[in-house]
Amino acid sequence: MTLPRLKRQIAPPRRISKFFSLSPELRRMVYQEVFGDVVAYFAIRRHGRAVPLILRVADLEEGEQFCYSEAIDCLYSTSTFKFRSPSSLFYFPITILPQRWNNVRTIQLNCRLASWGLYDGRATWDALWPRVAKMQALKHLHVFFKSMPTELGTSDDRYTRDEEQVFRPMLLATGIQDFVVMVWWPESPWFKSANESGIVPFRVVRNLRGRSAVNNEGDIQG
């Protein structure tokens, strides 16, 4: 496997270290080993501004610039990106270059759900999924629905009734190899029908132990 061609190449450092004397293929294997277990967390500050985790190439030393230019695509393609809310994922693409967004392969998303709807709002939720559907390299998407702390007394039947308006926008995200959604409420008649007809592109894990159990869940297994 060869390194991707970059539109703007940075010259190798004048003082070549032993690492840079390795072939591009071997250096890529090193980058994959280093970034394979990286987990990046993203949140939204007030006023809807995303928190970008971006290094400016100009701030790096000469050898670091060359290493950065080679490794950055590998970082985005092998890391797990965890988002604390749909808004965080919605604004994330504006903080990075388009080619970085299209290299992302693994995402975990937390969603707060209340009896009155999604905490981030229906408009953001509906606008998010067309963006996700266009992600060219996305292979793993795990979505955790968690309840608001003030909603622990609300009947689960309410969430079952609203399942269609929550899940329907997600139907756009087809072709994702590992698309899993975790919820705590029972299956709705709408979902049963949609799933049997084959239009649901994700697998739903229903933790019927209750919302407290789902709120305390870690990563989805399996």
KATAVEN-V813322 format. One line per field, one symbol per residue. ss: DSSP state (A for helix, B for strand, O for the rest). phi: phi as a letter, one per 30 degrees, with the letter a starting at -180 (. if undefined). A space follows every 50 residues. Layout:
BEGIN
ss: ???
phi: ???
END
This chain:
BEGIN
ss: OOOOOOOOOOOOOOOOOOAAAOOAAAAAAAAAAAAOOOBBBBOBOAAAOB OOOOOOAAAOOAAAAAAAAAAAAAAAAAOBBBBOOAAAAAAAAAAOOAAA AOOOOBBBBBBBBBOOBBOOOAAAAAAAAAAAAOOOOOOBBBBBBBBOAA AOOOOAAAAAAOAAAAAAAAAAOOOOOBBBBBBOOOOOAAAAAAAAOOOO OOBBBBOOOOAAAAAOOOOOOO
phi: .cdddcdbdcdeddcddddddddeddddddddddcecdbccbbcddiicd cdcbcdeddcdeddddddddcdddeddcdccccdaededddeedcbdedd edcdcbbbbcbcbcdckdddjddddddddddddcddcdcbbccccbcded cdcdddeddddceddddedddddciddbcbbcbccddceddedddddicc dbccccdddjdddddcdcddci
END
